[in-house]
């Protein structure tokens, strides 16, 4: 019989009102003996939800990134607390902090695990704070690794980071099946997006509406369009390299439209281990929060009584050149992945606004990456990352405007 810790694991949850945060709370609330949320943070765009979360979870502290929204939040929190008190509920008002560094301050608190579910580059400093504090980092903020890989790697102790992306969680699990020296390659799966099977010519006139129509996932516009041109899969390859110390020439991407196999590891004896489950982010979230223990019934499992077919296809680099570009940027290292990520966000925005054709995203991105004056990893600082991002965004906007 598995024995679990006698005391609940304390969690600081960053980005609590987003998709990652709300699904993590679902896992936590269904397992009150396993987890206790110590603090929450959010940007400030969903204040009523944040107030309910804070009181439902009885947290000690709440962080609001938008200082202008913080006073409204304090009022909402008091009103919700008064309503609950009038109904006979015992309520504790948490301490509220605000400002751009709120999440970073919370990430430095003493706790068992910090779940970084923040979206965007602002997640880097909270990641570094959690690592400095010695907490386990349950990482859903991919930008932390993409833009600040060398900075993160300098601070992270072995096993301190548990990834939440389904592909990286799958690799993490499969790697438990062998020694590091027995790994031949990592195989990262991709759905293929809405344009799988099309030629490059057939994608010349793609509209934003078509690019946003992902066949499997419901996501934000940047990540959805990144899936359509496989830039997102290239970013995941960079993450896999940084997380697992596997060279880029031993990381392969394969198209798997059914998205049941989330990634695989091939070992030197010819064996391949795959992690299989219906797509549900609550499974990797629960694994990150509970590791090394699994959380029972965190997400649905496969129904093996039903017939199914799983397919795999190679990626055509000529049709999806963005994947190869990401490999090159990741191999260059230093500030190059930060430039790739920042410029891509600007170019996706230009495409959605109608200023750039779909194929122009990667074509223009290739120009920006080619012009960047790289700062190598051993010389990287937070200031160098910020400078590289600012330059990349400015240059991408210049080129997208013609």
Buried (B, 14 or more C-beta within 10 A) or exposed (E): EEEEEEEBBBBBBBBBBBBBBBBBBBBBEBBEEBBBBBBBBBBBEBBBBBBBBBBEBEBBBBBBBBEEBBEBBBEBBEEBBEEBEEEEEEBEBBEBBBBEBBBBBBBBBEBBBBBBBBBBBBBBBBBBBBBEBEBBBBBBBBBBBBBBBBBBBEBBEEEBBBBBBBBBBBBBBBBEEBEEEEBBBBBBBBBBBBBBEEEEEEBEEBEBEEBBEBEBBEBEBBBBBBBBBBBBBBBBBBBBBBBBEBEBEBBBBBBBBBBBBBBBBBBEEEEEBBBEBEBBBBBBBBBBBBBEBEBEEBBEEEEEEEEEEEEEEEBBBEBBBBBBBBBBBBBBBBBBBBBBBBBBBBBBBBBBEEBBBBBBBBBBBBEBBEEBEBBEBEEBEEEBBBBBBEBBBBBBBEBBEE
